[in-house]
Amino acid sequence: MMRDTTIEVSYGRGHMAIQLPEGTVPTVIRKQPLPKITNPKAAVIAALEQPIASAPLSDLVKGRRSACILICDITRPVPNHLFLRPMIETMLSGGIARENISVLVATGLHRPNLGEELAELVGDPWVLETVRVENHYARNEDDHIDLGLTPTRNTPVKLDKLFVEADLRIATGLVEPHFMAGWSGGRKVIAPGVAHHETIRTFHSARFMEDPLAVQCNLVGNPLHEEQLEIVKLLGEVYALNTVLDEERDLVCVTFGEIIASHAAAVDFVSDATRIGLPRKYGTVVTSSAGYPLDKTYYQTIKGMVTPLDILQPGGTLIMVSECSEGFGSHEFREAQARLVELGPERFLATLTAKSLAEIDEWQTEMQLKPMRAGRIELFTTGLVGDDRDLTGVTMIGDVTEAIARSVARSGDRQVAVIPEGPYVIPQFSA
């Protein structure tokens, strides 16, 4: 934590300089610094050779006829360029034919990543030239295999057949706080990453979303996490490579091995550095959506609204900055937001609680109810225009400094919390 008067927060592909009004006292909340890995490619190779709870990748590939590697979609800044090639080279050296190696983009219910965007996501032309790279399409019925129901909550489990039918299955991702599933990465890249829409809509329904344990940084009793673990067990043998990045998006940790154990190791590594204890709450909290690629849409922006709520005074003001360079989000999300604006928070929630299957993307609108219950939400963005601004359901602002001054005047609290990296940092009130 530090004190200053001009603070840069993540915005788009760069930063926005925010000038705090005279007389305010800022507290800047960042992750604890973690040592950068000086040779990331060597660290990846070491992780593949010294795995957690599994044999090295060079041994795992022996005797396999096919392999499928999952990667996160464009909304996550995963350093795919660091690990895809050494993984694929190990598979080729182990005897798997290149035509039987696939990279599958775990889109969940997001749109596909194509063309130049896919090239940016993969980050290595050699990969695109060497193996098959596909997007997951959750709505294509014929693309999935039915694995039955989870034993605890009866979630239907249908997963992408390209992954299920592969002899060697590896999920890759980024471990960071997730506002519903506790932590991203590992098992989450499988479900919702390559799950059928019915699977996704089941464990994104209100009976999961409204559970008080379905929050960031919590895996104990979290119903989403527990369902994801049960889905992994139904799937069978699967491995994962997990990465952790610092605020400059440099690699600070990489783990490989059995999917649950390797994910747990990465969570253990980053957990204490990410959760920042504070002795008070604030009448004004200024935060971001962590910049590109997470702030490409308003849909993703909601994550940044939820994560700082523990330090917001009841009735305080949460000021978001998010570029929304790609606009609003899916048409289903737009429809959900329109219902929220029309019905209001209480009536909108009432329409959700009776459903066993959530409508696509309405769970993000449901998550917006959390900050709306807590206080006032204000948004600065250059990417939303016209009706899109009204459909946010929050107060739009054109000047962040003036918005802070108004909030301080309303609350009478000159202390202002600023979180430059948004949802990647979890402030927690500890009296």
GUPAVO-694280 format. One record per residue (C-alpha): residue number from 1; residue in one letter; y, z, x. Coordinates in steps of 0.2 Angstrom, whole numbers, plus 2048, in hexadecimal, padded with zeros to 3 digits. Example, Ala and Ser with C-alpha at 12.3 -4.5 7.8 and 13.67 -1.06 7.14 Angstrom:
<atoms>
ATOM   n res   Y   Z   X
ATOM   1   A 7EA 827 83E
ATOM   2   S 7FB 824 844
</atoms>
This chain:
<atoms>
ATOM   n res   Y   Z   X
ATOM   1   M 800 800 800
ATOM   2   M 812 7FC 806
ATOM   3   R 824 7FD 800
ATOM   4   D 830 7EE 800
ATOM   5   T 83D 7E5 7F5
ATOM   6   T 837 7D3 7F6
ATOM   7   I 824 7D1 7F4
ATOM   8   E 81A 7C1 7F5
ATOM   9   V 80C 7BF 7E8
ATOM  10   S 7FF 7B2 7E6
ATOM  11   Y 804 7A3 7DC
ATOM  12   G 7FC 792 7DC
ATOM  13   R 7F7 78C 7ED
ATOM  14   G 805 797 7F5
ATOM  15   H 80F 7A7 7F1
ATOM  16   M 81E 7AB 7E6
ATOM  17   A 82B 7B7 7ED
ATOM  18   I 830 7C4 7E0
ATOM  19   Q 840 7CE 7E3
ATOM  20   L 83F 7DF 7DB
ATOM  21   P 84F 7E5 7D2
ATOM  22   E 85A 7F1 7DC
ATOM  23   G 855 803 7D9
ATOM  24   T 843 800 7D6
ATOM  25   V 836 807 7E1
ATOM  26   P 827 7FB 7E4
ATOM  27   T 815 800 7E9
ATOM  28   V 80C 7F0 7EF
ATOM  29   I 7F9 7F2 7EC
ATOM  30   R 7ED 7E8 7F7
ATOM  31   K 7DB 7E8 7FC
ATOM  32   Q 7D7 7F3 80B
ATOM  33   P 7D7 7E7 81B
ATOM  34   L 7C6 7E1 820
ATOM  35   P 7C2 7DA 831
ATOM  36   K 7C1 7C7 831
ATOM  37   I 7B2 7BF 837
ATOM  38   T 7B7 7B5 847
ATOM  39   N 7A9 7A8 846
ATOM  40   P 7A5 7A5 834
ATOM  41   K 798 798 837
ATOM  42   A 78F 7A2 843
ATOM  43   A 78F 7B1 836
ATOM  44   V 788 7A6 829
ATOM  45   I 77A 7A0 834
ATOM  46   A 776 7B2 839
ATOM  47   A 775 7B7 827
ATOM  48   L 769 7A9 823
ATOM  49   E 75E 7AF 832
ATOM  50   Q 760 7C2 82F
ATOM  51   P 75F 7C3 81C
ATOM  52   I 75E 7D2 810
ATOM  53   A 74D 7D6 808
ATOM  54   S 746 7C4 80B
ATOM  55   A 740 7B9 819
ATOM  56   P 74C 7AE 823
ATOM  57   L 751 79E 81A
ATOM  58   S 748 794 828
ATOM  59   D 738 79D 822
ATOM  60   L 73C 79C 80F
ATOM  61   V 73D 789 810
ATOM  62   K 72C 786 817
ATOM  63   G 720 77E 80B
ATOM  64   R 72D 77B 7FD
ATOM  65   R 72F 76B 7F5
ATOM  66   S 740 76D 7EE
ATOM  67   A 74F 778 7EF
ATOM  68   C 75F 77B 7E4
ATOM  69   I 76F 784 7EA
ATOM  70   L 77B 78A 7DD
ATOM  71   I 78E 78A 7E1
ATOM  72   C 79C 791 7D7
ATOM  73   D 7A8 785 7CF
ATOM  74   I 7BA 782 7D4
ATOM  75   T 7C1 792 7CC
ATOM  76   R 7BA 79C 7DB
ATOM  77   P 7C0 79A 7ED
ATOM  78   V 7AE 79A 7F4
ATOM  79   P 7AD 794 806
ATOM  80   N 79F 787 802
ATOM  81   H 7A4 77D 812
ATOM  82   L 79D 78B 81D
ATOM  83   F 78C 78D 816
ATOM  84   L 786 77E 80D
ATOM  85   R 782 773 81C
ATOM  86   P 779 780 826
ATOM  87   M 76E 784 817
ATOM  88   I 76A 772 813
ATOM  89   E 767 76E 825
ATOM  90   T 75A 77D 825
ATOM  91   M 752 776 816
ATOM  92   L 751 764 81E
ATOM  93   S 74A 76B 82E
ATOM  94   G 73D 775 824
ATOM  95   G 736 765 81C
ATOM  96   I 73F 764 80B
ATOM  97   A 744 752 808
ATOM  98   R 756 74F 805
ATOM  99   E 754 747 7F4
ATOM 100   N 74C 758 7EF
ATOM 101   I 75A 762 7F4
ATOM 102   S 768 765 7E7
ATOM 103   V 778 76E 7E6
ATOM 104   L 77D 774 7D4
ATOM 105   V 78E 779 7CF
ATOM 106   A 78D 788 7C4
ATOM 107   T 79A 784 7B8
ATOM 108   G 794 790 7AA
ATOM 109   L 79E 789 79B
ATOM 110   H 7AD 783 7A6
ATOM 111   R 7B0 771 7A8
ATOM 112   P 7A7 767 7B6
ATOM 113   N 7AE 764 7C7
ATOM 114   L 7AF 752 7CB
ATOM 115   G 7B6 745 7D7
ATOM 116   E 7C2 74C 7E4
ATOM 117   E 7C1 75D 7DC
ATOM 118   L 7AE 75D 7E0
ATOM 119   A 7B2 758 7F1
ATOM 120   E 7BE 766 7F3
ATOM 121   L 7B2 772 7EC
ATOM 122   V 7A3 76D 7F7
ATOM 123   G 7AF 76C 806
ATOM 124   D 7A3 762 811
ATOM 125   P 7A1 74F 80F
ATOM 126   W 790 750 818
ATOM 127   V 789 75A 809
ATOM 128   L 78F 74D 7FC
ATOM 129   E 787 73F 806
ATOM 130   T 777 748 80A
ATOM 131   V 771 751 7FA
ATOM 132   R 773 750 7E7
ATOM 133   V 782 75A 7E1
ATOM 134   E 782 75C 7CE
ATOM 135   N 78C 766 7C1
ATOM 136   H 784 772 7B5
ATOM 137   Y 787 76E 7A2
ATOM 138   A 784 77D 797
ATOM 139   R 785 772 787
ATOM 140   N 777 766 78C
ATOM 141   E 768 76C 783
ATOM 142   D 75B 761 78D
ATOM 143   D 762 768 79E
ATOM 144   H 75B 77A 79B
ATOM 145   I 74A 783 79B
ATOM 146   D 747 791 78F
ATOM 147   L 741 7A1 798
ATOM 148   G 740 7AC 789
ATOM 149   L 74A 7BC 785
ATOM 150   T 750 7CA 790
ATOM 151   P 746 7D9 78C
ATOM 152   T 755 7E6 789
ATOM 153   R 761 7DC 77E
ATOM 154   N 758 7CD 779
ATOM 155   T 764 7C0 781
ATOM 156   P 75C 7AF 780
ATOM 157   V 75A 7A8 792
ATOM 158   K 75C 796 795
ATOM 159   L 760 790 7A6
ATOM 160   D 764 77F 7AE
ATOM 161   K 753 776 7B2
ATOM 162   L 759 76F 7C3
ATOM 163   F 75A 781 7C9
ATOM 164   V 74B 789 7C0
ATOM 165   E 73F 77B 7C5
ATOM 166   A 744 77B 7D8
ATOM 167   D 738 783 7E4
ATOM 168   L 746 78C 7ED
ATOM 169   R 754 793 7E3
ATOM 170   I 764 799 7EC
ATOM 171   A 774 79F 7E3
ATOM 172   T 784 7A0 7ED
ATOM 173   G 795 7A8 7E9
ATOM 174   L 7A3 7B3 7EC
ATOM 175   V 7A2 7C6 7E9
ATOM 176   E 7B2 7CC 7E1
ATOM 177   P 7B7 7D8 7D3
ATOM 178   H 7B3 7D0 7C2
ATOM 179   F 7BB 7D7 7B2
ATOM 180   M 7AB 7D7 7A8
ATOM 181   A 79C 7D6 7B3
ATOM 182   G 7A2 7E2 7C0
ATOM 183   W 7A0 7D7 7CF
ATOM 184   S 79F 7C4 7D0
ATOM 185   G 792 7BB 7DB
ATOM 186   G 77F 7BD 7DC
ATOM 187   R 777 7BD 7CB
ATOM 188   K 787 7B8 7C2
ATOM 189   V 786 7A7 7CA
ATOM 190   I 776 7A4 7C1
ATOM 191   A 77B 7AC 7B0
ATOM 192   P 788 7A6 7AA
ATOM 193   G 789 799 7B8
ATOM 194   V 77A 78E 7B4
ATOM 195   A 776 795 7A3
ATOM 196   H 775 78C 792
ATOM 197   H 783 78F 786
ATOM 198   E 779 79A 77B
ATOM 199   T 775 7A6 789
ATOM 200   I 787 7A7 78E
ATOM 201   R 78D 7A9 77D
ATOM 202   T 781 7B7 779
ATOM 203   F 786 7C3 788
ATOM 204   H 798 7BE 786
ATOM 205   S 798 7C5 774
ATOM 206   A 7A2 7D4 76E
ATOM 207   R 793 7E0 76F
ATOM 208   F 794 7DD 782
ATOM 209   M 7A6 7DA 784
ATOM 210   E 7AC 7EA 77B
ATOM 211   D 7A0 7F5 785
ATOM 212   P 7AA 801 78F
ATOM 213   L 79F 7FE 79E
ATOM 214   A 7A2 7EC 79F
ATOM 215   V 7B0 7ED 7AB
ATOM 216   Q 7B5 7E8 7BC
ATOM 217   C 7AC 7F1 7CB
ATOM 218   N 79F 7F9 7C0
ATOM 219   L 78D 7F4 7C1
ATOM 220   V 786 804 7BA
ATOM 221   G 781 802 7A8
ATOM 222   N 78B 7F2 7A7
ATOM 223   P 783 7E8 799
ATOM 224   L 787 7D7 7A1
ATOM 225   H 781 7DC 7B2
ATOM 226   E 771 7E3 7AB
ATOM 227   E 76E 7D3 7A1
ATOM 228   Q 771 7C9 7B0
ATOM 229   L 764 7D3 7BA
ATOM 230   E 757 7D0 7AC
ATOM 231   I 75B 7BE 7AC
ATOM 232   V 757 7BD 7BF
ATOM 233   K 747 7C6 7BC
ATOM 234   L 742 7BA 7AF
ATOM 235   L 746 7AC 7BB
ATOM 236   G 73C 7B2 7CA
ATOM 237   E 73E 7AF 7DC
ATOM 238   V 750 7AC 7E0
ATOM 239   Y 75C 7AF 7EF
ATOM 240   A 76E 7B0 7F1
ATOM 241   L 77C 7AE 7FE
ATOM 242   N 78B 7B8 7FB
ATOM 243   T 79C 7B7 803
ATOM 244   V 7AB 7C3 803
ATOM 245   L 7BD 7BD 807
ATOM 246   D 7CD 7C6 80C
ATOM 247   E 7DE 7C2 805
ATOM 248   E 7E1 7B3 811
ATOM 249   R 7D0 7AC 80A
ATOM 250   D 7C8 7AF 81B
ATOM 251   L 7B5 7B5 81C
ATOM 252   V 7B2 7C7 81E
ATOM 253   C 7A0 7C9 819
ATOM 254   V 791 7BE 815
ATOM 255   T 780 7C3 80F
ATOM 256   F 770 7BA 80C
ATOM 257   G 75F 7BF 805
ATOM 258   E 757 7C4 7F5
ATOM 259   I 764 7C2 7E7
ATOM 260   I 766 7D3 7E1
ATOM 261   A 765 7DC 7F2
ATOM 262   S 771 7D0 7FB
ATOM 263   H 77D 7D1 7ED
ATOM 264   A 77D 7E4 7ED
ATOM 265   A 780 7E4 800
ATOM 266   A 790 7D9 7FE
ATOM 267   V 796 7E4 7EF
ATOM 268   D 793 7F4 7FA
ATOM 269   F 79D 7EB 808
ATOM 270   V 7AC 7E7 7FE
ATOM 271   S 7AD 7F5 7F1
ATOM 272   D 7B7 802 7F9
ATOM 273   A 7C4 7F5 800
ATOM 274   T 7C7 7EE 7EF
ATOM 275   R 7C9 7FE 7E5
ATOM 276   I 7DA 806 7E9
ATOM 277   G 7DD 817 7E2
ATOM 278   L 7EE 81C 7DC
ATOM 279   P 7F5 82D 7D8
ATOM 280   R 800 827 7C9
ATOM 281   K 802 81A 7BB
ATOM 282   Y 810 80E 7BA
ATOM 283   G 81C 808 7AC
ATOM 284   T 81D 7F7 7B4
ATOM 285   V 80E 7EE 7BD
ATOM 286   V 811 7DC 7C5
ATOM 287   T 802 7D2 7C9
ATOM 288   S 7FB 7C1 7CC
ATOM 289   S 7EC 7B7 7C7
ATOM 290   A 7E7 7B6 7DA
ATOM 291   G 7EF 7A4 7DC
ATOM 292   Y 7E5 794 7DE
ATOM 293   P 7D7 791 7D8
ATOM 294   L 7D7 7A0 7CC
ATOM 295   D 7E8 79D 7C4
ATOM 296   K 7E5 78B 7C0
ATOM 297   T 7E4 78F 7AD
ATOM 298   Y 7E9 79C 7A1
ATOM 299   Y 7D7 79F 79D
ATOM 300   Q 7D4 7A6 7AF
ATOM 301   T 7E5 7AF 7AF
ATOM 302   I 7DF 7BC 7A2
ATOM 303   K 7D4 7C4 7B0
ATOM 304   G 7E3 7C9 7B9
ATOM 305   M 7EA 7D2 7A9
ATOM 306   V 7DA 7DD 7A8
ATOM 307   T 7D7 7E3 7B9
ATOM 308   P 7E7 7EE 7BC
ATOM 309   L 7E7 7F7 7AB
ATOM 310   D 7E1 808 7B2
ATOM 311   I 7F2 80A 7BA
ATOM 312   L 7FD 804 7AC
ATOM 313   Q 806 812 7A2
ATOM 314   P 802 811 790
ATOM 315   G 80E 805 788
ATOM 316   G 814 7FF 799
ATOM 317   T 817 7ED 79E
ATOM 318   L 80B 7E2 7A8
ATOM 319   I 814 7D3 7AF
ATOM 320   M 809 7C4 7B4
ATOM 321   V 80D 7B5 7BF
ATOM 322   S 801 7A7 7BE
ATOM 323   E 804 795 7C2
ATOM 324   C 7F8 78E 7B5
ATOM 325   S 7F9 77D 7BE
ATOM 326   E 7EB 776 7B3
ATOM 327   G 7F2 77D 7A3
ATOM 328   F 7EA 787 796
ATOM 329   G 7D7 785 797
ATOM 330   S 7C9 77E 78B
ATOM 331   H 7CD 779 779
ATOM 332   E 7C1 787 773
ATOM 333   F 7CC 793 77D
ATOM 334   R 7DB 78C 775
ATOM 335   E 7D4 78E 764
ATOM 336   A 7CF 7A0 767
ATOM 337   Q 7E1 7A4 76D
ATOM 338   A 7E8 79C 75E
ATOM 339   R 7DD 7A7 753
ATOM 340   L 7E3 7B6 75D
ATOM 341   V 7F5 7B1 75A
ATOM 342   E 7F2 7AE 748
ATOM 343   L 7E8 7BE 744
ATOM 344   G 7EF 7CA 750
ATOM 345   P 7E4 7D5 75C
ATOM 346   E 7DB 7E0 74F
ATOM 347   R 7D6 7D3 743
ATOM 348   F 7D1 7C7 751
ATOM 349   L 7C5 7D4 758
ATOM 350   A 7BE 7D7 747
ATOM 351   T 7B9 7C5 746
ATOM 352   L 7AF 7C7 756
ATOM 353   T 7A5 7D7 753
ATOM 354   A 799 7D0 747
ATOM 355   K 794 7C1 751
ATOM 356   S 784 7C0 75B
ATOM 357   L 78A 7B0 764
ATOM 358   A 79C 7B0 76A
ATOM 359   E 7A6 7A0 768
ATOM 360   I 7A8 796 778
ATOM 361   D 7B6 79E 783
ATOM 362   E 7BC 7AA 776
ATOM 363   W 7B6 7B9 781
ATOM 364   Q 7C4 7B6 78C
ATOM 365   T 7D0 7B8 77D
ATOM 366   E 7C6 7C8 779
ATOM 367   M 7C9 7CE 78A
ATOM 368   Q 7DC 7CB 788
ATOM 369   L 7DB 7D8 77A
ATOM 370   K 7D9 7E6 787
ATOM 371   P 7EA 7E4 78F
ATOM 372   M 7F2 7E1 77E
ATOM 373   R 7EC 7F2 779
ATOM 374   A 7F3 7FA 789
ATOM 375   G 804 7F4 789
ATOM 376   R 810 7E5 78A
ATOM 377   I 80A 7D5 793
ATOM 378   E 817 7C9 79A
ATOM 379   L 813 7B8 7A3
ATOM 380   F 81D 7AD 7AF
ATOM 381   T 815 79C 7B1
ATOM 382   T 81B 78A 7B5
ATOM 383   G 80B 782 7AF
ATOM 384   L 80C 785 79C
ATOM 385   V 817 77C 790
ATOM 386   G 81A 77A 77E
ATOM 387   D 80D 782 772
ATOM 388   D 803 788 780
ATOM 389   R 810 795 784
ATOM 390   D 80F 79C 772
ATOM 391   L 7FC 79C 772
ATOM 392   T 7FB 7A8 781
ATOM 393   G 800 7B6 774
ATOM 394   V 80A 7BE 782
ATOM 395   T 81D 7BF 786
ATOM 396   M 822 7B0 791
ATOM 397   I 82F 7B4 79E
ATOM 398   G 83A 7A8 7A9
ATOM 399   D 840 7B5 7B6
ATOM 400   V 834 7C2 7BE
ATOM 401   T 842 7CD 7C5
ATOM 402   E 84B 7CE 7B4
ATOM 403   A 83B 7D2 7AC
ATOM 404   I 837 7E0 7B8
ATOM 405   A 849 7E7 7B5
ATOM 406   R 846 7E7 7A2
ATOM 407   S 836 7EF 7A4
ATOM 408   V 83D 7FD 7AF
ATOM 409   A 84A 800 7A2
ATOM 410   R 83E 801 794
ATOM 411   S 832 80D 79D
ATOM 412   G 83F 817 7A7
ATOM 413   D 833 816 7B6
ATOM 414   R 83B 80F 7C5
ATOM 415   Q 82A 80E 7CE
ATOM 416   V 822 7FC 7CD
ATOM 417   A 811 7F8 7D2
ATOM 418   V 80E 7E6 7DA
ATOM 419   I 7FD 7DF 7DC
ATOM 420   P 7FF 7CE 7E6
ATOM 421   E 7ED 7C9 7E5
ATOM 422   G 7EA 7CD 7D3
ATOM 423   P 7D8 7CF 7CD
ATOM 424   Y 7D1 7D0 7DE
ATOM 425   V 7D8 7E1 7E0
ATOM 426   I 7D4 7F0 7D4
ATOM 427   P 7E0 7FE 7D3
ATOM 428   Q 7D9 80E 7CC
ATOM 429   F 7E3 81D 7C6
ATOM 430   S 7DC 82D 7CF
ATOM 431   A 7E6 83D 7CA
</atoms>
